[in-house]
């Protein structure tokens, strides 16, 4: 296996991800379930694209701390063999368990991980709702560098670990007998995404559930306790950027309001949810009553849903174009494309919220695309695709402007 192939494993898996999503949608239709909502699913998928885009930015700095640790501190030089790959796969999942567990138990780490749990639905698109602001995960895998596992081995087993986790984000598969005792399954991972008191902060394993059984964090899915998905401090937004930063924003606020300097520091590293006493008293946060739980939703017309789907497909197209041909882009072009996808994602999120600002952001986006087509000589099929996209989306935007204003006006009247 070549080095480039290792890095692209997840990219190669993307078509299979979407195939499985289509299969689950067919099951949804056949069984008459309501596990999908267009706005929630598009928000999850958009967060996934942003995560891949920020991954490209991180790759612009190839000399990572893991590579330095491997080159300078490795105790052994392990030649790749089947047993090295097997040990690396198991050891990676052990490190992942602690990375994941601390991601739920420490404020600053939860701020990065929370986006994955912010969906109030549970389906295969939820698996793609990944963080774009995870900067500390490398710390948990440094022991593997010191033991002598090549960085390419780490990247490969890490990719396989992540790919495995995709299929467990479904409600259509029941408990799986003996398999539940050793491996992460849809049943025990549904527990992990639930905010019920008995389920919260449980089942952290990526591939193996044995770590949870060994370290006391396992909880079985109960027949009499239906999981309620989402987070206690609900996101209440379809903006993927806000999904990535909203806990950071709360932490910065609490840090600013805290009077004691030690509290300003401790708040980042204390248990998730911890707030200084003076801040808690002066700026209390509302308590969640799960008996009154209502999913966040904003009424969407078919035109809104169709338009938002097209915007997502456009962002995916541009993102995949970069990821597949990243070596052919200059550094400036890579940064420009990543920023374009980020901009498109924010704009699409505002459109899903029926925010009139989305109209103006969308027109600016089309102007940027047309300027790009005039400046760069792109392959004909790309120019035709983007040109047709501009034509269709601009036409739909004229109808959407009226639709958004009408929907927003109706919501204001309803609230009054």
Secondary structure, DSSP 4 states (H G I P E B T S, - for coil): --HHHHHTHHHHHHHHHHHHHHHHHHHHHHHT-----HHHHHHHHHHHHHHHHHHHHHHTS-S-HHHHHHHHH-S------HHHHHHHHHHHHHHHHHHHHHHHHSHHHHHHHGGGG--SS-SHHHHT---S---STHHHHHHHHHHT--HHHHHHHHHHHHHHHHTTS-SSS---TTHHHHB--HHHHHHHHB-STTTTT----SSBSHHHHHTT---PPPTTS---BS-SS------HHHHHHHHHHHHHHHHHH-SSHHHHHHHHHSSTT---HHHHHHSPPPPP-GGG---------HHHHHHHHHHHHHHHHHHHHHHHSGGGS-HHHHHHHHHHHHHHHHHHHHHHTT-THHHHHHHHHHHHHHHHHHHS---HHHHHHHHHHHHHHHHHHHHHHHHHHHHHHHHHHHH-
